[in-house]
Amino acid sequence: MPLLLDLFLSVKSRAERVPGAFRVYKLVTSRTGEGRVYTIRNGPLAGARWKRYNSLPFWYHRGVYEPPLSEFIARHLQPGDVFWDLGAHAGYHALVAARRVGPRGRVIAVEPEPGHCRILREQMALNGIDHCEVVEAAVADREGVLTLLRQAADSRTSALAGIARAGEPISVRGLTLDHLAEAYPAPALVKIDIEGAETVALPASRLFLSERCRPRHVVIATHGEEAMRVSRRFLEQHGYRVEPDRADPRTLVAEDVPAAVA
């Protein structure tokens, strides 16, 4: 199975670099299944239900979306844990976490796109999960009303104005990491995928990764070399051991050193 997974990821990664490949992929995968509820048969979500939307990645309802990250989340969470999904999109990884932590645990899914939040809530309801709280907001360096530039071609890449240069502008609520640290239980694991906003959100935080809010693991999908440097520096300054993900070097995987020693 690991060899097949590595082969799949290698082929997918190379195909995505071919000019025009993404358009062909969207054309092929956005023609069938709209509105159908599937039972997922692969990965940590095997047995879960997923309602197909053709605007979302095809691999969601197949249970093979970002397999290394999904497996990491399932492996490092325990029943009763708290998981933060910052940049939750339609809730695929939040659902992985919610099933793993169980009803005694809690999932905080933060997502700025109203349509994604609606779908996320729908996927949770389909699976009888009521311990996932959806927070409709963008993680940033300040609170208040912010502008999100929505990307029609790939909704996963919508980003805040000032980070993205083009897109359909919509107004969204902004939240800081410190606000989350004060408002929600301390997480055991945090996934951050906020399309470049990590460059401003992390340095602006004083409570995140402090003794008050210190997860065992942090996974950050970085967007660009500067984001990689800022994220790595922030994690290491707070005493985390940081390594690039084997499947995707743009993603940083951090472990609390005391937790690692223990």
C-alpha positions as CSV (number, residue, x, y, z in Angstrom):
1,M,0.0,0.0,0.0
2,P,2.7,2.6,0.8
3,L,4.4,1.9,-2.5
4,L,1.1,2.4,-4.4
5,L,0.5,5.6,-2.4
6,D,4.0,6.9,-3.3
7,L,3.4,6.1,-6.9
8,F,0.0,7.8,-6.9
9,L,1.4,11.0,-5.3
10,S,4.4,11.0,-7.7
11,V,2.3,10.7,-10.8
12,K,-0.2,13.3,-9.5
13,S,2.5,15.8,-8.6
14,R,4.2,15.5,-12.0
15,A,0.9,15.8,-13.9
16,E,0.0,19.0,-12.0
17,R,3.1,20.7,-13.4
18,V,2.1,20.1,-17.0
19,P,0.7,23.4,-18.5
20,G,-3.1,23.2,-18.7
21,A,-3.3,20.0,-16.8
22,F,-5.5,21.4,-14.0
23,R,-8.0,22.6,-16.5
24,V,-8.2,19.2,-18.1
25,Y,-8.5,17.6,-14.7
26,K,-11.4,19.9,-13.7
27,L,-13.1,19.2,-17.1
28,V,-12.9,15.5,-16.6
29,T,-13.9,15.4,-12.9
30,S,-16.6,18.0,-12.8
31,R,-19.2,16.2,-15.0
32,T,-20.8,13.6,-12.8
33,G,-21.9,13.0,-9.2
34,E,-23.2,16.4,-8.3
35,G,-25.3,16.1,-5.2
36,R,-24.8,12.4,-4.8
37,V,-24.0,11.0,-1.3
38,Y,-21.1,8.5,-1.5
39,T,-19.8,6.1,1.1
40,I,-16.0,6.6,1.3
41,R,-14.1,3.3,0.9
42,N,-10.5,4.4,1.4
43,G,-8.2,5.9,4.0
44,P,-9.1,7.2,7.5
45,L,-12.6,8.2,6.3
46,A,-13.5,4.7,5.1
47,G,-17.2,4.2,6.0
48,A,-17.9,7.9,6.3
49,R,-20.5,9.6,4.0
50,W,-19.6,12.5,1.7
51,K,-21.9,14.6,-0.5
52,R,-20.3,15.3,-3.9
53,Y,-20.0,18.8,-5.2
54,N,-18.3,19.0,-8.6
55,S,-16.7,22.4,-7.6
56,L,-14.7,20.5,-5.0
57,P,-11.7,18.2,-5.5
58,F,-12.6,14.9,-7.0
59,W,-10.6,13.0,-4.5
60,Y,-12.7,14.0,-1.5
61,H,-15.4,11.4,-2.0
62,R,-12.8,8.8,-3.0
63,G,-11.1,9.1,0.3
64,V,-7.7,9.7,-1.2
65,Y,-7.4,13.5,-0.8
66,E,-3.9,14.4,0.6
67,P,-3.4,10.9,2.0
68,P,-0.2,11.6,4.0
69,L,-1.8,14.5,5.8
70,S,-5.1,12.6,6.5
71,E,-3.1,9.7,7.9
72,F,-1.0,12.0,10.0
73,I,-4.1,13.6,11.6
74,A,-5.6,10.2,12.3
75,R,-2.4,8.8,13.7
76,H,-1.6,11.7,16.1
77,L,-5.1,12.4,17.5
78,Q,-6.6,10.4,20.3
79,P,-10.2,10.1,21.5
80,G,-11.1,13.2,23.6
81,D,-8.5,15.4,21.9
82,V,-9.1,18.9,20.4
83,F,-8.2,19.6,16.8
84,W,-8.0,23.0,15.1
85,D,-8.4,23.1,11.3
86,L,-7.4,26.6,10.2
87,G,-8.4,26.9,6.6
88,A,-10.8,24.0,6.7
89,H,-12.2,24.4,3.2
90,A,-15.1,21.9,2.8
91,G,-14.2,20.0,5.9
92,Y,-12.4,16.8,4.6
93,H,-9.6,16.9,7.3
94,A,-12.0,18.2,9.9
95,L,-14.1,15.1,9.3
96,V,-11.1,12.9,9.6
97,A,-10.3,14.5,13.0
98,A,-13.9,14.5,14.2
99,R,-14.2,10.8,13.7
100,R,-10.9,10.2,15.4
101,V,-11.4,12.3,18.5
102,G,-15.0,11.1,19.0
103,P,-17.9,12.8,20.8
104,R,-15.7,13.4,23.9
105,G,-13.3,15.5,21.7
106,R,-13.8,18.7,19.8
107,V,-13.0,20.1,16.3
108,I,-12.7,23.8,15.6
109,A,-12.9,24.3,11.9
110,V,-12.1,27.9,10.8
111,E,-13.0,28.8,7.2
112,P,-13.8,32.2,5.6
113,E,-15.8,31.1,2.5
114,P,-19.5,31.1,3.4
115,G,-20.2,28.4,0.7
116,H,-17.6,26.1,2.1
117,C,-18.9,26.6,5.6
118,R,-22.3,25.5,4.5
119,I,-20.9,22.4,2.9
120,L,-18.8,21.6,5.9
121,R,-21.8,21.7,8.2
122,E,-23.7,19.5,5.8
123,Q,-20.9,16.9,5.7
124,M,-20.8,16.8,9.5
125,A,-24.6,16.4,9.7
126,L,-24.5,13.6,7.2
127,N,-22.2,11.7,9.5
128,G,-24.1,12.5,12.7
129,I,-21.2,14.6,14.1
130,D,-22.1,17.4,16.5
131,H,-18.7,18.0,18.1
132,C,-17.3,20.1,15.3
133,E,-17.8,23.9,15.6
134,V,-17.5,25.8,12.3
135,V,-16.1,29.3,12.7
136,E,-16.8,31.4,9.6
137,A,-13.7,33.6,9.6
138,A,-10.3,34.2,8.1
139,V,-7.2,33.7,10.3
140,A,-5.1,36.9,10.0
141,D,-3.1,39.4,12.0
142,R,-6.1,41.5,13.0
143,E,-9.8,41.3,13.7
144,G,-12.6,43.0,12.0
145,V,-13.9,43.0,8.4
146,L,-11.4,41.8,5.8
147,T,-11.5,41.3,2.1
148,L,-11.1,37.7,0.7
149,L,-10.4,37.4,-3.0
150,R,-12.3,34.4,-4.2
151,Q,-10.8,32.2,-6.9
152,A,-13.3,30.7,-9.3
153,A,-10.9,28.2,-10.9
154,D,-9.8,26.6,-7.6
155,S,-11.7,27.7,-4.4
156,R,-8.9,26.2,-2.3
157,T,-6.6,29.1,-3.3
158,S,-8.9,32.0,-2.3
159,A,-6.7,34.4,-0.2
160,L,-6.9,37.7,1.6
161,A,-6.4,40.9,-0.3
162,G,-2.8,42.0,0.0
163,I,-1.7,38.4,-0.3
164,A,-3.7,37.5,-3.5
165,R,-3.7,40.0,-6.3
166,A,-6.9,39.1,-8.1
167,G,-10.2,37.5,-7.5
168,E,-13.8,38.2,-6.7
169,P,-13.8,40.3,-3.5
170,I,-16.1,39.3,-0.6
171,S,-16.1,40.7,2.9
172,V,-15.3,38.2,5.7
173,R,-14.6,38.3,9.4
174,G,-11.0,38.3,10.5
175,L,-9.7,36.5,13.6
176,T,-6.3,36.2,15.2
177,L,-4.6,33.2,16.6
178,D,-4.7,34.9,20.0
179,H,-8.4,35.2,19.7
180,L,-8.7,31.5,19.0
181,A,-6.4,30.7,21.9
182,E,-8.6,32.7,24.3
183,A,-11.9,31.5,22.9
184,Y,-11.4,27.7,22.4
185,P,-9.8,24.7,24.2
186,A,-6.1,24.2,23.7
187,P,-5.6,21.8,20.7
188,A,-3.5,18.6,20.6
189,L,-2.9,19.2,16.9
190,V,-3.3,22.2,14.6
191,K,-3.5,22.2,10.8
192,I,-2.9,25.6,9.2
193,D,-3.6,26.1,5.5
194,I,-4.5,29.8,5.1
195,E,-3.1,30.6,1.6
196,G,-0.2,32.9,2.6
197,A,-1.8,34.6,5.6
198,E,0.6,32.6,7.8
199,T,3.2,35.3,7.0
200,V,1.2,37.8,9.1
201,A,-0.9,35.7,11.4
202,L,2.0,33.8,13.1
203,P,4.2,36.8,13.9
204,A,1.3,38.7,15.3
205,S,0.5,36.0,17.8
206,R,1.6,36.0,21.5
207,L,-0.5,33.2,22.9
208,F,-0.3,30.5,20.2
209,L,2.3,28.0,21.0
210,S,2.7,29.5,24.5
211,E,2.2,27.4,27.6
212,R,-1.5,28.3,27.4
213,C,-2.0,27.0,23.9
214,R,0.7,24.5,23.0
215,P,-0.3,21.6,20.7
216,R,1.8,18.5,20.4
217,H,1.9,18.9,16.7
218,V,1.5,21.7,14.1
219,V,1.2,21.2,10.4
220,I,1.5,24.3,8.2
221,A,1.0,24.3,4.4
222,T,3.2,27.2,3.4
223,H,2.7,29.3,0.3
224,G,6.0,30.6,-1.1
225,E,9.6,30.9,0.2
226,E,8.9,33.8,2.5
227,A,6.0,31.9,4.1
228,M,8.3,28.9,4.6
229,R,10.9,31.0,6.3
230,V,8.5,32.9,8.5
231,S,6.7,29.7,9.5
232,R,9.8,27.7,10.3
233,R,11.4,30.6,12.3
234,F,8.2,31.0,14.4
235,L,7.9,27.3,15.1
236,E,11.6,26.9,16.0
237,Q,11.6,30.0,18.2
238,H,8.9,28.4,20.2
239,G,10.8,25.2,20.8
240,Y,9.3,23.0,18.1
241,R,11.3,20.5,16.0
242,V,10.4,21.2,12.4
243,E,10.8,19.0,9.3
244,P,9.4,19.3,5.7
245,D,6.8,16.8,4.9
246,R,8.2,13.9,2.8
247,A,5.3,13.9,0.4
248,D,5.1,17.7,0.0
249,P,8.2,19.7,1.1
250,R,6.1,22.9,1.0
251,T,4.3,21.6,4.2
252,L,6.1,21.9,7.5
253,V,5.5,19.3,10.2
254,A,6.4,20.5,13.7
255,E,6.5,18.5,17.0
256,D,6.8,20.0,20.5
257,V,10.2,18.9,21.6
258,P,9.2,18.2,25.3
259,A,6.4,16.1,23.9
260,A,8.8,14.3,21.6
261,V,11.2,13.6,24.4
262,A,8.4,12.3,26.7
